[in-house]
Amino acid sequence: MFFNFMDELRAAGISASLKEHLVLLEALEKDVIRRSPEEFYYLSRATFVKDEGLLDRFDQVFSKVFKGIETSYGTQEEDIPLDWLKAVAEKYLSEEEMEKINSLGSWDEIMQTLKERLEEQQKRHEGGSKWIGTGGTSPYGNSGYNPEGVRIGGEGGQKKAIKVWDKREFQNLDNSKLLGTRNIKVALRRLRKFAREGAADELDINRTIDGTAKQGWLDIHMRPERHNAVKLLLFLDVGGSMDPFIKLCEELFSAATTEFKNLEFFYFHNCPYEGLWKDNRRRFSERTNTWDVLHKYGHDYKLIFVGDASMSPYEITHPGGSVEHFNEEAGVTWMHRLTNTYPAAAWLNPVPEKQWGYSQSVKIIRELMNDRMYPLTVDGLSDAMKELTRKQG
């Protein structure tokens, strides 16, 4: 079964080497955990999963390989009526009522009692505190409340059952899915270079200990706080075909402002030209000259464009191609200036990558970016951060 477990992990894209397998076996041999399904789940997860984006996939594999372990208490499993497994209501209890509920104890004790209840019980039961059924406070059944409950089929109610892998609490971390604010932050953290700057207002424990040991009295040393020293320029395409991606771009912007102290942002429409802006309500009246941006922010800034790159090719290749104003210089000219000034640059595209080939303008932008266009997914953002880390400004 263990080798099948490893094969399924690998098939799901989770690295499962022979070394990790041997580590797991050694841990089991040395009894680092109690022999319970739940503790084995946590041990194997800690052994094989190195990236939190793979946690949900691990849960799915574990459930698939060890299917039936949740109710492997004996031959009575097949005799449970399916109708019992449907939750009919959520029973709301006061804090005082919850405090009166006593857990039965270990897994073995709960499973033994469950087996005895099955042998005693001959009919469906709803509510109550002893029989197996739906609702109520018995540790068995579905949708009831008990801190060490055993869920039998159906969807868990209070989410306090001993079994955890079928809950799939890490679905939103799956790195094959589209981004959410938390996933964006995790991906952006790949683009970090820490430096200590500012006033010395943080205790330096190591130097304080060394100084105190040498001097014979308390010798306190302070140091500046560590900050992400990466400088980032964020250019966001707004309006038109980007409207369906407003929420995603808002999440990206929110995550970026949290992760980067040195962040500057500007908006553009379709393709950058001679003017950028910070307030979309004043996009025509309060613009920043793109030349000023190029002169103000140094080559050490990293540049990220966010846009679908979907437009008429003339908006990129010809003067006067902009749909909003007459641009004296073509968008391609400004793209060359920006990428030459900021060699560490990447373009994030919210449109699914499989659709890029249908758009001539996307092909042009990809060429201008030297193929540094990435889908706005967890994996795409991670790849973009790796590229920016390699490209030193």
N, C-alpha and C positions, 0 to 999 in steps of 0.2 A: 504493500500500500504506500509506503514511504517513497519508493521509486516512482510510482504513479503520481504521487503528490508533486515530486520534482518535475516530472514531464509536463504536468498541467500548468505549473508555475511558469515554466519556460515558454509554453505555448501562449500564455497570457502576456508575455513580454516582461516577466519578472526574472531577473538573473538568479539562478539557483545552481550554484557550483557544487562540485563534490566536496570541496572544503567546508562549505556551509552545511552540507548534509552531515558531514562527520562531526561538526561542532554541535549540531542538534542532537545527534546520537550520544555524544559524550555528555552533554547536559542531562539527557534523560538517564544515562547510566549512573551519573553522580547524584541523581535525585535532587536537582536544583529546584524542581517544582513538585507539587503533589500530583499524583496520577489522576488528574481530572481533565475532561475535554476542554474546559475553559482555560485552564492554565497552560495546557499544551498549545492552544490557539495563540495565546499571548507570547509564549516562548518561540514558536515557529515564526510568528509575525516579526518579532524582534530580530530573529536570525536572518530572514530572507529579504525583508523590505528595508531598503536604504533610502527610498524616495517617497515622501508622503503622498505624492501623486499616484502611487501604486497601491495605496492601502485598500481602496474599494475593490480593485481587481483581485487582491489577495483574499478579501472576504468572499468574493464570488467563487474563487478556486477552492477555498477551504470548504465552503458549503457543498460544492459539487463533489469533491473527493470524499468527504466524510459525511455524506448525506445519510441520514438515519441515526446519527449519533445522538441527536437531540432526544429521541424517544426510544433509545435502544435499551429498554428496561426488561425485555422478555417477549414472550409470544403474544402477550395481550395487545401489542401494538396494532395488529390488524383488526382487532375486534372493536376498536373505538369507532362509534358511528360518526360518519362525516358530518352529519347534521349538528353534532355537538361542537364542531370546530368553528361554527359561525358565531361571531360576536353579535349580540343583540343590543347591548347598551353599555355605556360607560358608567360605572357606579362612582359617584363623587362622594368622597369621604372627608370629614373634617380632620384637622390635625390631631384632635383628641382621639378620634377613631383610629387613625393611622398608628398612633403611639401604642394602642392596645394590641396591634398585630405582632405576634411573635414569630420570628423565623424558625424554621425547623432545624437549621444547622447546615451540615455538610451536604455535598452533592449526593453521596451514597445514602444518607438518611432520607433525603427528599425523594430519591428514586425508589427506595424501598417502600416508603409510605405511599407513593404513587401507585406502585404495584398492588399493595394491599387494598387501596381504595378502589382500584379497577376491579379487583376480585369481589369486593363487597357490593359495589354499585351496579344496579341492574337497569337504571333508567336515566333519561336526560335530566340535567339539573341546571337551573339558572340562579345566580346569586348565591348567597350563603358563605359559610366560612370553612366547610369541610369537604363537600363532594366536588368531583371534577365537573366542570361545566363552563358557563360563560358568565362574566361579571363576578361580583363577590370578592371575598378576601382570601379564599383558599389559594395556596401556592401553586395550584394546578389549574389548567384550563386556559381560558383566553379572556383578555380585557379586564381582568380583576386587578386587585392591588395586593401585593405582598412583596417585600423587598428582596426575597430570594425565590421568586416564583419560577416555575417551569412552564413555558408556553407550549401548548400542544396544538400545532397548526394555526392557520389564520394569521392575522396581523396583530402584533403585540399592542397592548393598550397603554400601560403605564411605562413601558420601555425599561423595566427593571428586572427582566428575566435574566437568569444565569446565562443563557445562550446569547451571544453577542454577534456572531458572524453573519447571521441572517438579517440583522438590523441594517447593515450597510450604511453606517453613519458617516462614511467618508466619501459618499457619492460626489459631493461637490468639490472634492479634491482630485478627482480623476483627471490626469493630465492629457487624456484624449478628448476631453470635452471643451466646449467654449469657456471663455474666461468668466470669472466672477471677481469681485474686488479682492477677496482673500487670495485667490490663485494668482492674480496679477501681482500682488505684493510679493508672493513667494518667488515668482519668476523674475521680477525686477531686482530682487536681492542678489541675483547672480552678478549684477553690475555694481559692485561695491569695492571701494578702495578706502580704507579707513585712515584717518590722520587725526592727530590731537591738535586742536586749535582753540583759541580763545583764552579766557582767564583760567588760572589754575584753581579750580573750585571742586575738584574731585580727589578723594583720598587715594594716594598711591600706597596700597597695602604692602607690597613687596619691599619698596624702598623704606617705608616706615619701620618695618620689622628689622631690616638690615641695619638701618641707622640706629635704632634703639639698642640692638645687640652690641653694636660697636661702641656707642657712646656710654651706655650704661644708664641712660635715662630716656624718657619718651621723646623720640625725635620724629616729629610728624612731617611728612612730605606730601605735597599736593601736586596735581597735574591737570592739564586741560582735559575736558571731556572729549571722547572719541566721536567723530562724525564721519559720515560718508562723504569723502572728499571729491567724489565724481561730480563734474559739472555737466548739466544736461540742458539742451535746447529741445523743446517739444513743439513741433509744427503740426497743427490740427486742421484738417480739411473740414469745412462746415457748409451746410446747405445742400439743396438738391438731392442727389443720389445718396448722400451721407445721412439723410434724415432717419432712415431705419436703424442706424447704428448709434444714435444719440446716447442711449443708455450705456452701451458698451464703452463708448468714448468717455462718458462721464466717470465710469468706474476706473478706467485707465488713468484719467487725469487725477482722480481722488487718490489712487494708490501711489502715483508718481510723486504728488506733492507731499505725501507722508514719508516716502522712502528717500527723497533727495532734498537736502537742504539747499543746494545750489541748483535751482531749477528756474528756467525762464521759458515762457510759452507764448506762442503767437498763433493766430488763425490765418488761414488762406482759403481760397475757393478753387477747387480742382487742381490748379498748378500755382506754385509761388511765382509772383512777378515782382515789380518794383516796390510794392506796398504790402505791409502786413498789419494786423490789428489785434488788440487785446479785448475789446468789447464789441460783441456782435451787434449791439443796438446802435453803435456809432461806427460801423465798419466803413462808412463812406466819409465821415467827417473827422474821425480821429485815427489816422493811419500812421504807422511807423515806417520810415524809409528803410527798405531792405539793406541798402548800403550802410545805414547806421548800425543795423544789427551785425553786419559782417565786420564792422570796425570796432564795435563795442565789446563783443564777446570773442575771446581769444580762441586760438586753434586747439586749446586743450579741452574745449567743450565737445561733448558728443551730441550728435544731432539725430533725432528720431522724427520722421514724417509719419503721420497717421492719416490714411485716406484710401479710398477705393480705386483711385487712379482711373476712374471711368469718366471719359469726356471725349469730345471730338479731338482727333489727333492734331487738328490745326491749333487747338489751344496750347499745345506743347511746342509745335514746330514752327509756327509763323507769328510774326508781329501782327497785332490787331486780332489775334485769334481768341482772346478772352471774351466770354459771354457777358461780362459786366462792364468793361471799359475798353478803351483802345490802349493796348500795351505796345509801347514803342519797341520793346525788345521781346523776342520770343521766350516762352517759358523754358525751353532747353538751355538758353543762355544763362538764366538765373539758376537753374538746376546745376549747371557746371560750376558756377561761382560758389554756390553753397557747398557742394560736395568737395570742391578743391580747398575751400577754407576750413571745412570740418571733415577731414579724412575718415574719422570714426563716425559713420552715418549708416542708418538703416531705415527702411520703409516698412511700416506695418499696415497690412491690408485686411480689413474686416470681411471682405468677400471670400467665400470658400476657394481654396487654391485650385480646385479642379475646374473652376469657371474662368480662371485667368486667361486661358488660351483663346477665349472667344472675343476678347477685347484688344483692339489694336493699340489703344492708348496704354493699357496695362503693359503690353509688350515693350512699348517705347520707354516707359518709366523704369521698367526692370533693367533695360539696357543702360539707361542713364545712371542707375544705381549699381551697375556692375553686378547684377543679379542678387543684390542684397535686399530683396523684398521677401517678407515673411508673413505668413497668415497670422491673424490676430487670434491665436489659440494659445493654450499653455505651452505646447511644444514649440510653436512658432516664435512666441515671445522669448522663450528660453534660448532658442537658437540665435535670435537677434542679440540678446544680451551677451552671449558667448562671442559673437562677431565683434561687438563693440568693445569687449574686453581685450580681444586680440589687437584691434586697431587702436593704437595709442595716438591721441591727439597731440 
